[in-house]
Amino acid sequence: MIFSFKFIRAPIMKRRNPTLNRYQLPIPKIYPKTVTPLDIRNAPKPEPIEELRPPKDAPNILIVLIDDMGFGASSAFGGPCYMPNAERLAQNGLKYNRFHTTALCSPTRAALLSGRNHHSVNMAGITECATPNPGYNTVRPESMATIAQTLVMNGYNTAAFGKMHQTPVWETSIAGPFDRWPTGEGFEKFYGFIGGETNQWNPSLIADTIPIDAPNDPEYHFSVDITNKAINYIRQQKTMVPDKPFFVYLSFGATHAPHHAPKEWIEKYKGKFDHGWDKQRKITLEKQKALGVVPQDCVLSERSQEIPAWDSLNENEKTTAARLMEAYAGFAEHTDHQVGKLLSTLEEIEALDNTLIFYILGDNGASGEGGITGSVNEMAALNNSPDTTENILNHLDDIGTPMAYNHYPVGWAHAMDTPYQWTKQIASHWGGTRTGMITHWPNGIASKNEIRHQWCHVIDVVPTILEAVKIPHPQFVNGIQQEPIEGISFAYSFDDPKAPDRHNTQYFEIFTNRGIYHEGWSACTIHSIPWVLAGANKNFNDDNWELYAPGDWSQANNVASQYPDKLKELQALFLIEASKYKVFPLDDRKAERFNSDLAGRPDLLQGRKTMTLYPGMSHLNENTVLNIKNKSFSVTAKVELKDDTTNGAIIAQGGRFAGWSLYMKNGYPVFCYNWFNRQHYYIGSREQLSTGEHFIHFEFKYDGGGIGKGGTGILYADDHEIAQGRIENTVPFVFSADDFMDIGKDSGAPVTEDYGSYQGVFTGTINWVKINIGSEVNDDPVGKEHAYLVRQ
């Protein structure tokens, strides 16, 4: 019998078919439906399967983001921090001198990657300050996909390295969900951290979604690490698929506090800031005028009365302040050096010319969160416990090293924002929102070494990328209809320096500091001060509004009294824009929003009073474990001691700059409470425990009477008390931004140097560790009765 077949071949979508529907993502794959004969030798040759690619000649995309760097910090924009690679890119690219952020890190990053305003994507503040309210809950809507999702579904490879501070804090455990982790937001690869800041010498690292320890290397530095990871990724990606573009997001933890850099980089600036911040502002403005990044008639705005004059400081205050600034400048130059290594790699593999680079010199203005004096331990400042000059002076040699967590005084932050008023968090003024930005793309931008004055905002980056790549904003992503992009592409300005502005209206709001820009005018009001953690506690209607006219480059001349009708017009416009983008209700709480007990945000623990942890659990974010702060608590562990020299951490939370640990030292149980590295309270056993199984229990009885108060600690072994002591001060709000809880070790910077080994790895066996808070502590005699413990 002879079989006859009719060959039917359906068309396969070509790699760069212009009819490809890129409005609905992911783009469906269409395969040929062909009837073939029984024998392959009689079959027609099928068309090759071709992988999805972006439109022809689509560039690679590289976003480099520096943290906490003001407009007047980098040498590319007239500042004292030498950044030759920023200058190098600008010489062959474009400087944008009216580029704006939201004035805070998480909101800027969420806006940058989504092309929407920060309240639209529910990121009104940092993730640690989330509330349940729309606009403030830090949960990005699925109707607002990221640029990484759009690009990866259009045929790009995508990877992120460094700081990713957008994941809701209650979703940062192994339980997820992982939709809003970097790998859930469109990045195929991620290496970095997902908190607000990190110890550059001892970071808490994540590889994709897996916590990992930093290498045990005395020369290790986070900025170097993530840059090397990005370089290796790009080399491999271009080796494997040279025709496939990449999107790489290199987001440094630098130059956010702590200002950590190798000593030789800090020493480059020895003595260069002895003249002080007031003179530095004048020096910077002159350089800015010479570079053309501000107009020749730009006026230096006045220093706020909340910031002290340099000449009002005594000699010790000047000494500490200058050294803290030297560390910042060395940190900035060291970071730019890493960027240079990446640029050299792109040159080596001949990818630089067709890579669209956005080098964003600050996700907000320079940070005033170090307070009036600065600090050698920023965690103390974040807990409303400012440092003293005497303490900084005693640790002068530690600044920039693993032994400090340093941040400079607000006077230097103000100077790094020259010529503008104010700092980070002050969304009302350009000092908080305006940062330098450099765009570089030789294959796509003919203009070189020019300045662009067009007004633009961080939400404009996404539509600019889409226009450059020739990819539309998708209408549907994963079946979800998408909200419109709220930014405006500034690609129109690439080769037209005189093109009129297209982004003409923009609201601002962070911690209820508010502003509105419209067609050259800006109206603004300050409600809270960055270095004051307590809420402003005043009526919003009592806030004083300022008005600045077109042509007032630095917002130096408040004309509210001269144009009252214009001010009312802009105030009304702010109400309209704020209503449109979910700004209301205004929330000026700070300390309360840091505290999960008070903020009312979603809670992974859902009111639980007890939690049992097991060996191997580590890198547990503070917001995913029971909150022991400002209350009584107990910790109980069932352990097996191999001999009378058992050592190491049973459980530890936080690190060198604030935290606590229950550990063994040569067979003796010890509890240590580290109060901001200023005081270590040790409650140690009077007896050495024998080999075998034991129940070790610590109970803390809080004095009450407010936050951060003291209490009594009692240590038990099995059925009896073995030690007791006072802990006079406790941490009220947060132990650490990046040093989390570990069972069986103390990763990162250790709570105490008493372990005697790297990471304080426990040399016995841990069966479990149980934490109790609230009524569970008082009602249950945990640790006091051996029989009770056995039943557990």
C-alpha positions in Angstrom: 0.0 0.0 0.0 1.3 3.4 -0.9 0.5 6.4 1.4 0.2 9.8 -0.1 0.7 13.0 2.0 0.0 16.6 1.3 2.6 18.8 2.9 1.1 21.7 4.8 3.6 24.2 6.3 2.5 27.0 8.6 4.6 30.1 8.6 7.1 30.5 11.5 7.7 34.0 12.8 11.1 35.3 11.8 13.6 36.6 14.3 13.1 40.2 13.3 9.7 40.1 11.7 8.4 43.7 11.8 4.8 42.3 12.2 5.8 40.7 15.5 3.2 41.7 18.1 5.3 43.2 20.8 2.3 44.8 22.5 1.4 41.6 24.3 4.1 39.9 26.4 5.3 37.3 26.4 5.2 37.1 22.6 3.7 33.7 21.7 6.0 31.3 19.9 4.5 29.9 16.7 5.8 26.6 15.4 5.2 25.1 12.0 2.5 22.5 11.8 3.7 20.1 9.1 2.5 16.6 8.1 5.5 14.6 7.2 6.1 11.1 5.7 7.0 8.2 7.8 10.7 8.3 6.7 12.7 11.5 7.6 14.6 11.1 4.3 11.4 11.9 2.5 10.6 14.9 4.6 11.1 18.5 3.5 13.7 20.5 5.2 12.1 22.5 8.0 12.9 26.2 8.5 15.3 26.7 11.3 14.0 27.6 14.8 15.2 31.1 15.5 15.2 32.7 19.0 13.3 35.9 19.7 15.4 39.0 19.3 14.7 42.7 19.7 14.4 44.9 16.5 17.5 45.1 14.4 20.5 47.0 15.8 18.9 47.4 19.2 21.6 48.6 21.6 22.8 47.0 24.8 21.4 48.9 27.8 23.6 49.7 30.9 22.2 51.6 33.8 24.9 52.6 36.4 23.3 54.0 39.6 25.3 55.7 42.4 23.6 55.9 45.8 23.3 59.1 47.9 25.3 61.4 45.6 24.3 65.0 45.2 24.5 67.2 42.1 27.7 68.9 43.4 29.7 65.9 44.5 31.3 64.5 41.3 34.1 66.2 39.4 32.0 65.7 36.2 29.6 68.3 37.7 32.1 70.5 39.4 32.4 68.6 42.7 35.5 67.6 44.8 35.1 63.9 44.3 37.4 62.9 41.4 35.4 60.7 39.0 37.4 60.4 35.8 35.3 57.7 34.3 32.2 59.9 34.6 34.1 62.7 32.9 35.3 60.2 30.2 31.7 59.2 29.4 30.6 62.8 29.3 33.4 63.8 26.9 32.0 61.3 24.4 28.3 61.7 25.4 25.9 64.1 27.1 25.5 65.6 30.5 22.0 66.3 31.7 21.9 69.1 34.3 18.2 69.1 35.1 17.7 65.4 35.8 15.5 64.7 38.9 14.9 61.9 41.3 12.3 61.4 44.0 14.7 62.3 46.9 14.8 58.8 48.4 16.3 55.5 47.3 13.5 52.9 47.1 11.0 55.3 45.5 13.6 56.5 42.9 14.6 52.9 42.0 11.0 51.8 41.7 10.3 54.8 39.4 13.4 54.2 37.4 12.6 50.6 36.6 8.9 51.1 36.0 8.6 54.5 34.2 5.9 55.5 36.7 5.7 57.8 39.7 6.8 56.3 42.9 3.3 56.5 44.6 1.8 54.9 41.5 3.9 51.8 42.1 3.2 52.1 45.9 6.7 53.1 46.9 6.2 56.3 48.7 9.1 55.6 51.1 11.7 53.0 51.7 10.5 49.4 52.0 11.2 49.3 55.7 8.6 52.1 56.2 5.7 50.5 54.3 2.1 50.9 55.5 -1.1 49.3 54.4 -2.2 52.3 52.4 -2.3 52.5 48.6 0.7 54.4 47.4 2.7 53.4 50.5 2.5 49.6 50.7 5.6 48.9 48.5 3.8 46.3 46.5 4.3 47.1 42.8 1.1 46.5 40.9 1.3 43.8 38.2 -0.3 46.4 35.9 3.0 48.3 36.0 5.7 45.9 34.6 9.3 46.8 34.9 11.6 47.7 32.0 13.5 44.4 32.8 10.3 42.4 32.2 9.6 44.3 28.9 13.1 43.8 27.6 13.6 40.1 28.6 10.2 39.3 26.9 11.5 41.1 23.8 14.6 39.0 23.4 17.1 40.7 25.8 19.3 39.0 28.4 18.9 40.8 31.7 20.9 40.9 34.9 21.1 43.1 38.0 24.1 43.6 40.3 24.2 45.5 43.6 21.5 47.2 45.6 17.8 46.2 44.9 15.7 48.0 47.5 12.2 47.3 46.2 11.1 44.0 47.7 8.4 44.3 50.4 10.2 43.5 53.7 7.7 40.8 54.7 8.4 39.0 51.4 12.2 38.7 51.9 12.3 35.3 53.6 12.6 31.8 52.1 8.8 31.8 52.0 8.7 34.5 49.4 6.7 35.1 47.3 9.4 35.9 44.9 7.4 38.0 42.4 8.9 41.2 43.6 12.5 39.9 44.1 14.8 41.0 41.2 14.4 37.6 39.5 10.7 38.0 39.7 10.8 41.5 38.1 12.4 40.6 34.9 16.1 40.0 35.8 17.3 36.6 34.7 20.3 36.9 37.1 20.8 38.8 40.3 23.7 39.2 42.7 23.7 41.8 45.5 21.5 42.7 48.4 17.8 43.7 48.8 18.0 46.1 51.7 18.6 49.8 52.0 22.3 49.8 52.7 25.1 47.3 53.3 28.4 47.0 55.0 30.9 47.1 52.1 33.3 44.8 53.9 30.8 42.3 55.2 27.6 42.4 53.1 24.7 40.1 53.4 24.5 38.7 49.8 21.8 37.2 47.7 22.5 35.1 44.5 19.2 35.1 42.6 17.0 34.2 45.7 19.6 32.3 47.8 21.4 34.0 50.7 25.2 33.5 50.6 28.1 34.6 52.7 30.7 37.1 51.5 34.1 35.5 50.8 36.5 35.3 53.7 39.0 37.6 52.1 40.6 40.5 54.0 40.8 42.5 50.7 37.1 41.9 49.9 34.9 45.0 49.0 31.4 44.9 47.8 31.8 47.4 45.0 34.7 45.4 43.5 32.7 42.2 43.9 29.6 43.3 42.0 31.6 45.0 39.3 33.6 41.8 38.7 30.4 39.8 38.6 28.9 42.2 36.0 32.1 42.1 33.9 32.1 38.3 34.0 28.4 38.2 33.0 28.8 40.5 30.1 31.8 38.7 28.7 30.0 35.3 28.9 26.8 36.7 27.5 28.6 38.2 24.5 30.6 35.0 23.9 27.5 32.8 23.9 25.1 35.1 21.9 27.0 38.0 20.4 23.9 39.1 18.4 21.7 39.3 21.5 21.7 42.6 23.4 21.9 42.7 27.2 20.3 44.9 29.8 22.6 45.2 32.8 21.6 47.2 35.9 24.7 48.0 38.1 23.4 49.6 41.2 26.1 50.4 43.8 25.6 50.5 47.5 28.1 53.3 47.3 28.0 56.1 48.2 25.4 55.4 50.8 26.6 55.1 54.3 28.6 53.4 55.6 31.3 55.1 53.7 33.8 52.2 53.4 36.8 52.3 51.1 40.3 51.0 51.0 42.6 53.3 53.0 44.7 54.3 50.1 41.6 55.8 48.4 40.7 57.8 51.5 44.2 59.1 52.0 44.1 60.7 48.5 41.9 63.3 50.1 43.9 63.9 53.3 43.6 67.6 54.2 41.6 68.5 51.1 38.4 69.4 53.1 40.0 71.3 56.0 38.6 74.5 54.5 35.1 73.4 55.4 31.7 73.0 53.8 30.8 76.7 53.4 34.0 77.4 51.3 33.6 74.1 49.5 30.2 75.3 48.2 31.8 78.4 46.7 34.6 76.4 45.2 32.2 74.0 43.6 29.9 76.6 42.2 32.8 78.3 40.4 33.8 75.0 38.9 30.2 74.3 37.9 30.1 77.6 36.1 33.4 76.9 34.3 32.0 73.5 33.2 28.7 75.1 32.1 26.6 72.7 34.1 25.0 75.8 35.8 24.4 79.2 34.2 26.9 82.0 34.8 24.3 83.9 36.8 23.5 81.0 39.1 23.2 82.2 42.7 24.5 80.1 45.6 21.5 79.4 47.7 21.7 80.1 51.4 22.5 77.5 54.0 19.6 76.6 56.2 19.7 77.7 59.8 19.4 74.0 60.8 22.8 73.4 59.4 25.7 74.9 61.4 28.3 77.2 59.8 31.7 75.7 59.4 33.3 78.6 61.4 31.0 77.9 64.3 32.7 74.5 64.9 35.5 74.0 67.4 38.8 72.4 66.3 37.8 68.8 67.3 34.5 69.1 65.4 36.4 70.3 62.3 38.9 67.5 62.6 36.2 64.8 62.7 34.0 66.4 60.1 36.9 66.7 57.6 38.0 63.1 58.1 34.4 61.8 57.6 34.3 63.8 54.3 37.6 62.4 53.2 36.2 58.9 53.6 33.2 59.8 51.5 35.3 61.3 48.7 37.6 58.3 48.6 34.5 56.0 48.5 33.1 58.0 45.5 36.4 57.8 43.5 36.8 54.1 44.3 33.3 53.5 43.0 33.9 55.4 39.8 37.1 53.3 39.3 35.0 50.2 39.3 32.8 51.7 36.6 36.0 52.4 34.6 36.8 48.7 34.7 33.4 47.8 33.3 33.8 50.4 30.5 37.2 49.0 29.6 35.6 45.6 29.3 33.0 46.9 26.9 35.7 48.4 24.8 37.7 45.2 24.8 34.8 43.2 23.5 33.8 46.0 21.1 30.4 46.5 22.7 30.9 50.1 24.0 29.7 52.0 21.0 26.4 50.2 20.8 25.6 50.3 24.5 23.2 52.9 25.7 24.6 54.0 29.1 22.8 56.0 31.7 25.3 56.9 34.4 23.1 58.3 37.2 25.1 60.1 39.8 22.7 59.8 42.6 19.3 58.2 43.3 18.7 61.3 45.4 20.6 64.2 46.8 23.5 63.7 49.3 22.4 62.3 52.6 21.9 64.4 55.7 21.0 61.3 57.8 24.4 61.4 59.5 23.1 64.4 61.6 24.9 67.5 62.8 28.1 65.8 63.9 28.2 62.8 61.6 28.8 59.4 63.1 31.1 56.4 63.3 28.0 54.2 63.6 25.1 55.3 61.4 22.9 52.6 63.0 22.8 54.7 66.2 21.8 57.8 64.2 19.0 55.8 62.5 17.8 54.9 66.0 17.6 58.5 67.1 20.9 58.3 69.1 23.3 60.8 67.5 27.0 60.4 67.9 29.3 62.8 69.8 32.4 64.5 68.5 34.4 62.9 71.4 33.3 59.4 70.4 34.2 60.1 66.7 37.5 61.5 67.7 38.3 58.4 69.7 37.6 56.3 66.5 39.2 58.6 63.9 41.5 55.8 62.6 38.6 53.4 62.3 36.7 55.6 59.8 36.3 53.8 56.5 37.4 50.5 57.9 35.4 47.4 58.9 35.5 48.7 62.5 33.3 51.7 61.7 29.9 52.3 60.1 30.6 56.0 59.3 28.5 58.8 57.9 29.5 62.4 57.4 27.7 65.5 58.9 24.8 67.2 57.2 27.0 70.2 56.4 28.9 68.1 53.9 25.7 66.7 52.4 24.6 70.2 51.8 27.9 71.0 50.2 27.6 68.0 47.9 24.2 69.3 46.7 25.7 72.7 45.6 24.3 75.1 44.5 20.9 73.9 45.8 19.2 74.0 49.2 18.8 70.9 51.4 19.5 67.2 51.0 18.1 63.7 50.5 14.6 63.3 51.8 13.8 66.9 51.0 11.7 66.3 47.9 10.6 69.9 47.9 13.9 71.3 46.8 16.5 70.5 44.2 19.1 69.6 46.8 17.0 66.5 47.4 16.0 65.7 43.9 18.4 67.0 41.3 21.4 64.8 40.4 23.9 64.7 37.6 23.2 62.2 34.8 25.3 61.2 31.8 24.1 59.5 28.7 26.5 57.7 26.3 25.7 55.9 23.1 28.1 56.6 20.1 26.0 54.5 17.7 22.8 56.3 18.5 23.8 59.9 19.5 25.8 62.0 17.2 26.4 64.8 19.6 29.5 64.6 21.8 30.7 66.4 24.9 27.6 68.6 25.2 25.2 69.6 28.0 21.5 69.1 27.8 19.3 71.5 29.8 16.0 69.8 29.1 14.0 69.2 32.3 13.6 65.4 32.9 12.8 63.0 35.7 13.8 59.5 36.6 10.5 58.1 35.2 11.6 59.3 31.8 14.4 56.7 31.5 12.1 53.8 30.6 10.3 55.5 27.7 13.7 56.7 26.5 15.0 53.2 26.4 11.8 51.9 24.7 12.2 54.6 22.0 15.9 53.8 21.5 15.3 50.1 21.2 12.2 50.6 19.0 10.0 48.5 21.3 6.5 49.7 22.2 5.2 50.0 25.7 3.3 46.7 26.1 -0.5 46.7 26.5 -0.5 43.4 28.3 2.1 41.6 30.3 1.4 38.0 31.5 -2.2 38.6 30.7 -2.4 41.8 32.8 -3.5 45.0 31.1 -0.8 47.6 31.7 -1.2 51.1 33.0 0.3 53.9 30.8 3.9 54.9 31.2 4.0 58.2 33.2 7.4 59.4 32.1 8.3 61.1 28.8 11.2 60.0 26.6 14.0 62.5 26.4 15.5 60.9 23.3 14.3 64.0 21.4 17.1 65.9 23.1 19.9 63.6 22.1 20.8 65.6 19.0 18.8 68.7 19.5 20.2 70.9 22.3 17.6 73.6 21.8 14.5 71.3 21.8 11.9 72.7 24.1 11.1 70.7 27.3 8.5 68.0 27.1 8.3 67.1 30.8 6.6 70.2 32.0 4.7 69.1 35.2 6.0 66.9 38.0 4.9 66.5 41.7 7.3 65.5 44.5 6.6 64.0 48.0 8.8 62.2 50.5 7.9 62.1 54.2 5.5 64.9 53.4 8.1 67.2 52.1 6.3 68.3 49.0 6.8 70.2 45.8 5.3 70.8 42.4 7.2 71.8 39.2 5.2 73.4 36.3 6.6 75.1 33.2 9.6 76.6 35.0 7.9 77.5 38.2 8.4 75.5 41.4 6.4 75.6 44.6 7.5 73.7 47.7 7.2 73.2 51.4 9.3 71.4 54.0 7.5 69.4 56.7 10.2 67.1 58.2 14.0 67.2 58.6 16.0 64.1 57.5 18.2 63.8 60.6 15.2 64.0 63.0 13.6 60.6 63.3 10.6 61.7 65.3 7.5 62.8 63.3 7.0 66.5 62.6 3.9 66.6 64.8 2.4 69.6 63.1 -0.6 70.4 61.0 0.0 70.2 57.2 -2.0 73.4 56.8 0.6 75.2 58.8 3.4 74.3 56.5 5.1 77.3 54.9 5.1 77.2 51.1 7.9 78.8 49.0 7.7 79.8 45.3 10.6 80.0 42.8 10.3 81.6 39.4 11.6 80.4 36.0 15.3 81.4 35.7 16.0 80.9 39.3 18.3 78.0 38.7 19.2 77.2 42.3 15.9 78.1 44.0 17.7 80.9 45.8 15.0 83.7 45.8 11.6 82.9 47.3 9.0 85.0 45.6 5.9 83.7 47.3 5.0 87.1 48.7 5.4 88.7 45.3 3.2 86.2 43.4 0.6 84.9 45.8 -1.8 84.0 43.0 0.8 81.9 41.2 1.6 80.1 44.5 -2.1 79.3 44.9 -2.3 78.0 41.3 0.6 75.7 41.9 -0.7 74.5 45.3 -3.9 73.6 43.6 -2.0 71.8 40.9 -0.1 69.8 43.6 -3.5 68.7 45.0 -4.6 67.5 41.5 -1.4 65.7 40.8 -1.1 64.2 44.3 -4.7 62.9 44.0 -4.0 61.4 40.6 -0.9 59.5 41.8 -2.1 58.1 45.2 -0.1 60.6 47.4 -2.9 61.0 49.9 -3.3 60.6 52.9 0.0 62.3 53.8 2.0 60.3 56.3 4.7 62.1 58.3 5.4 59.3 60.7 9.0 58.0 60.6 9.9 56.1 63.7 6.4 54.5 63.8 6.8 53.3 60.2 10.1 51.7 61.0 8.5 49.7 63.7 6.5 46.7 62.4 4.5 46.7 65.6 3.2 50.2 64.9 3.2 50.6 61.1 0.3 48.2 60.5 1.9 46.8 57.3 1.5 43.1 56.3 3.3 40.9 58.7 4.8 37.5 57.8 4.4 36.6 61.5 0.7 37.6 61.7 0.7 38.3 65.4 2.6 35.2 66.5 4.2 35.3 70.0 6.5 32.3 69.5 8.8 31.1 66.8 11.0 28.0 66.5 14.2 28.2 64.4 16.4 25.4 63.2 20.1 24.9 62.2 21.0 26.2 58.8 18.5 29.1 59.0 20.5 32.3 58.3 20.3 35.8 56.8 16.9 36.2 58.3 15.7 39.7 57.7 14.7 41.6 60.8 11.2 42.1 59.4 10.7 38.3 59.0 11.4 37.2 62.6 9.8 38.1 65.9 10.4 41.7 67.0 12.0 41.5 70.5 12.6 45.3 70.7 10.9 47.4 73.5 9.4 44.4 75.2 10.2 41.3 77.4 11.4 38.3 75.5 13.0 34.9 76.0 15.3 32.7 73.9 15.6 28.9 74.5 17.9 26.5 72.8 18.2 22.7 72.9 21.8 21.9 72.2 24.3 19.1 72.4 27.8 19.9 73.6 30.6 17.7 72.3 33.0 18.6 75.1 33.7 21.3 77.6 35.3 23.5 74.9 32.2 24.0 72.8 32.2 27.5 71.2 30.2 29.6 68.8 26.9 31.4 68.3 23.7 29.5 69.0 21.7 32.5 67.7 22.7 36.0 66.7 20.8 39.0 65.4 22.3 42.2 64.0 26.1 42.7 64.0 29.0 44.8 65.1 27.1 48.0 65.2 24.0 46.8 67.1 22.6 43.4 68.0 22.6 40.5 70.4 23.9 36.9 70.6 23.5 33.8 72.7 26.6 31.8 72.4 29.0 29.3 74.0 32.6 30.2 75.1 34.7 27.2 76.1 31.6 25.4 77.4 30.2 28.5 79.3 26.9 30.0 78.0 27.0 33.8 77.4 24.5 36.4 76.3 25.8 39.6 74.8 23.7 42.7 74.0 25.5 45.1 71.7 24.2 48.7 72.1 25.5 50.5 69.0 29.0 49.3 69.6 29.2 51.8 72.4 28.4 49.3 75.1 28.5 45.5 75.2 26.4 44.0 78.0 27.7 40.5 78.9 25.7 38.1 81.0 27.9 35.0 81.4 27.5 31.7 83.1 29.2 31.0 86.4 29.5 27.3 85.6 30.9 25.3 82.7 28.4 22.9 81.2 29.1 19.2 80.8 29.2 17.2 77.6 25.8 16.2 76.3 22.3 17.6 75.9 21.3 20.9 77.6 18.5 23.4 77.5 20.0 27.0 77.5 17.5 29.8 78.2 17.8 33.5 78.4 15.0 35.7 79.7 14.9 39.5 79.4 12.5 41.4 81.6 11.9 44.8 80.1 11.6 47.8 82.4 9.0 49.5 80.2 8.2 53.2 80.3 8.9 53.9 76.7 11.2 52.7 73.8 14.9 51.8 74.1 14.7 51.3 77.8 16.7 48.8 79.8 15.9 45.6 81.7 17.2 42.6 83.6 18.6 39.6 81.8 18.6 36.1 83.4 20.5 33.1 82.0 19.5 29.6 82.8 20.9 26.1 82.1 18.4 23.3 82.2 16.5 23.8 85.5 18.5 26.5 87.3 19.7 30.1 87.0 23.4 30.5 86.1 23.8 34.3 85.6 21.9 37.5 85.9 22.7 41.1 84.9 21.4 44.5 83.9 21.1 45.8 80.3 20.7 49.5 80.7 20.0 50.5 77.1 18.3 48.7 74.2 17.9 49.3 70.5 14.5 50.9 69.9 13.9 50.6 66.1 16.3 48.6 64.0 19.4 46.5 64.8 20.8 46.5 61.3 20.0 47.3 57.7 22.0 44.4 56.4 23.2 42.1 59.2 20.4 39.7 59.9 19.6 36.7 62.2 21.6 33.5 62.0 21.3 30.1 63.7 24.6 28.4 64.5 26.8 31.2 63.4 27.1 35.0 63.2 27.6 35.9 59.5 28.6 39.4 58.5 30.3 41.7 61.1 30.0 39.9 64.4 27.9 41.1 67.4 30.9 40.4 69.6 34.6 39.6 69.1 34.3 37.0 71.9 33.6 34.0 69.6 37.2 33.3 68.8 36.5 32.1 65.3 35.4 33.3 61.9 31.6 33.8 61.9 31.4 32.3 65.3 30.4 28.9 63.9 28.9 26.7 66.7 31.0 23.6 67.3 28.3 21.6 69.0 24.9 20.5 67.7 21.7 22.7 67.8 18.4 20.9 67.8 16.2 24.0 67.8 16.0 27.6 69.1 12.8 29.1 70.3 12.0 32.8 70.7 9.0 34.0 72.8 7.7 37.6 73.2 4.9 39.3 75.1 2.7 37.2 77.4 4.5 34.0 76.4 7.5 35.2 78.4 5.7 35.8 81.7 3.1 33.1 81.5 5.3 30.2 80.6 8.3 29.3 82.8 10.4 28.6 79.8 13.9 27.5 80.9 13.1 27.3 84.6 11.8 23.8 84.7 13.7 21.0 83.0 10.5 18.9 82.7 8.7 21.7 80.9 11.5 22.0 78.4 11.6 18.3 77.7 7.9 18.4 76.8 8.7 21.1 74.3 
